[in-house]
Amino acid sequence: MKFAAFYILITFGFLFISCKDKDPSVDPEVEEETSKPASAYSSAVVREYADLQLKMINNTPGYSSPVAARSIAYLSLAAYEAMAPGMGKYQSLAGQLQGLDEVPQPEAGKEYHWGMVVNASQYYLMKNLYSTSFDVLKAQMDTLRKKYEVQFDVGIGVDAKERSIRLGNDIGMAIWEYAKKDGGHEAWNNNFPQSNSAFSGPSKWQPTGAEKKPLLPQWKDVRSFLAKNSSITSNLEKPFSFNADSEFFAEAQQVYGTAKNINEAQKSIMQFWYDPVNTSYTPAGHQLAVINSFVNKENYTLDQAAVLYLKIGIAMHDATVTSFKQKYATNIMRPQTYINESIDPSWQSHLAASPSPAYTSAQATLVTAVAEILNSEFGENYVFEDNTKAGTAPKRAFKGFGVYAKEARQAQLYAGITYPMSVNKSEEQGKEIATNVLELKFEAPVAITDTSSNSMRIRRF
């Protein structure tokens, strides 16, 4: 009888606990997680898509640096949005990015494989962004998609697999439709849509190389991701003048003197940072390659990689838009044109300048913004090597991202393709852009909804 009584007592105890766990007063929106978190997966899938994208940038006609930065940004946005529901404390950036109102969300309480979701999102968007690439590269997209569908198809049911692929496709489609409305859609088809007649004049940009039309003058009107970055403006720091006593003449004189007296170490820096279209990754692709190496070196998980790629992608895209806005607002000739007219008629810059006005430098703005993001990620004293030019140039070692960005900016002066004031203003712009990106609310706000028991319930909304 004592044993029976004990058994009854234990049984009622379990029933009490069970009923307490199913207390109907608990917020019904707090659901049990049935999917593995994104942090359980390797970053390999996004790294491989990034590697493939580098091949696309280097081999797809029309992929100048602004176009490349745009594609990198949208692919990173699709990857992040594909994984945000499986990243615990993170949230969609819908409502924070200009024009992004909503993104498809997973069904509540259903199982998803976040690696499979991101695989589908990257494939869908990449095949649209790089639709004009060569067939051999398109075939590599198909191969990569199939590789990860097979690799991820372990221990997952048919319904969860189909549901994950469907969500990834839906997110890829949503980001594609979002991208089509930004003013830069299909710019790869024509990087030079206007003649130079609209930009010519006594102080205005003039061609210094084979290309006689200005590069992407409409890029100044492309939508940036962040409204704050759209509002960054800058007047010409030193008024244009051919007067030998003017501040502008002194700027050109400094370029002329620096380029004429360049040493071997400076030549190496200049060549290392030279990323021309269709023969390199472009400045934007160069940075993507560096980020890929960090993600691999630090053994990032899928969620960690998604956040970093997106911060970098947004920063690079907005940097090019901001810089091009300044370029075509001020419309200042390159140093070679100025020096030929006022100092030395036979002088030429060491490297070909981008066919665009000199103020501000898109590359200097972009690399500075990236360096500031990396400072926040790894710390200012992070020691690393940049080996993106393997096979064509020796790798370079850097003791911190400030040194890295400074070298990229100085390379423009060594080459003789921009003015010191342009480099300085580009540094300011890049840092401001990065600050704005780092203010994004990636993590969802937290509210305490129940403190009546010993264990608090926390809900994210």
C-alpha positions, 0 to 999 in steps of 0.5 A, a space after each residue: 500500500 505504501 508503494 502504491 501511495 508513493 506511485 500515485 504521488 509521483 504520477 500526480 507530480 509529473 501530471 502537475 509539471 506537465 500541465 504547468 509546462 502547457 500553461 495556456 497563459 504562455 504566449 502562443 507565439 513562442 514556439 519550440 524550435 524544430 530546425 537546427 540553427 544556422 550556427 550548426 552549419 559551416 560557412 562553406 556554401 556561402 564561401 563557394 558562391 563567393 568564389 564563383 562570383 569572383 569568376 563571374 565578375 572577372 569574366 562577365 562583360 560589363 562588370 565594372 566595380 560599381 556593377 560588381 559591388 551591387 551584385 555582391 551586395 544583393 547576393 549577400 543580402 539574399 544569403 542573410 535574409 535566407 538565414 535570419 530566421 534560423 539565427 536566433 537573435 537576428 532579424 530581417 532587415 526589411 524596414 531598415 533598408 531603403 525600399 525593402 518592405 518585406 521578405 518571405 518568411 518560413 512557416 511557423 513551427 516547421 522544419 527548415 535546413 538553413 544551408 539548403 535555404 541559402 543554397 537555393 537563394 544564392 542560385 536563384 539570384 546569381 543566375 539572374 544577376 549573371 545571366 549574360 555570363 558565359 555558358 561554362 560559368 552558368 554550368 558551374 552555378 548548376 553544379 554548385 547548386 546540385 553539390 549542396 543539395 546532395 550534401 545537405 540531403 542527409 537526415 532531412 525529410 522530403 517535406 523539409 527539403 522541399 520547403 527549404 528549397 521553396 523558401 530559398 527560391 522565394 527569397 532569391 526572387 524577392 531580392 531580385 525584384 527589389 534589386 530591379 527597382 534600384 536604378 542600376 538594373 542591367 547596367 552591365 549591358 551598357 557601362 557607357 550610356 552617354 556621350 561626353 558632350 554633356 560633361 565637357 568644359 574648361 574644368 570638366 572630365 576629359 578622356 585620358 585613355 581609350 574609352 571616350 565616354 564617361 563610366 556610369 554617369 547614372 550611378 549617382 542616382 542608384 538607390 543606396 541601401 541606407 538613407 544616411 548614405 544617400 545624403 552624404 554630399 561634398 563640395 569640391 574642397 579646393 576650387 578649380 583653377 589653372 592659376 599657379 598660385 591656387 590651391 588646386 594647382 598645388 594639388 596637381 603639382 603634388 601629384 606630378 612630383 609624387 608620380 615622377 619620383 616614385 620608388 620601387 616600393 611605391 610601384 609595387 603598392 601601385 600595381 598591387 591595388 590596380 584592379 581594372 575591369 575584365 582583367 581582375 576582380 575589380 576593387 569590389 571583387 578584390 575586397 570580396 576575395 579578402 573577406 572570403 579568406 578571413 571567413 575561411 581562416 577564422 572558421 566562421 559558421 554560416 550565420 557569422 559569415 552571413 552577417 559579415 558578408 552583408 555588412 561588407 556588401 552594403 558598405 561597398 555598394 553604398 560607397 560606389 554610389 556615394 563616390 559616383 554622386 560626388 564624381 558627377 556633381 563636381 565633374 573635375 578632370 583627371 590630373 593627367 589632363 590638368 598637368 598636360 594643360 598647365 605643367 607638362 604637356 607630355 606627362 602621363 599617369 603610370 596607370 590608366 585612370 577609370 573613365 570618370 571624374 577624379 573627385 572622389 575616388 571610388 576605390 579609396 572610398 570603398 576600401 576605407 569603408 571595408 576596413 572600418 567594418 573589419 576593424 569592428 569585426 576583428 580589431 584594429 591590430 589584426 595582422 593578415 596577408 592579402 594574397 588575392 593577386 597570387 600568380 601575378 603579384 607577391 602577397 602583401 602583409 598588413 598590421 591592421 586595417 588602417 594600414 591596409 586602407 591607407 595603402 589603397 588610398 596612397 596607391 592612387 596618388 602613386 599612379 597619378 590618377 587622382 588628387 590628394 584632396 580626393 583621397 582625403 575626402 574619400 577617407 572621410 566618406 568611407 568612414 561615415 558609410 561604415 559607421 552608418 552600416 554598423 548602426 543597422 539593427 541586425 539583432 531583434 529587440 528583446 522584451 521580457 514578457 513574463 517574470 512571474 516565475 523563477 524562469 523568465 520567458 524572453 520573446 524577440 519581436 
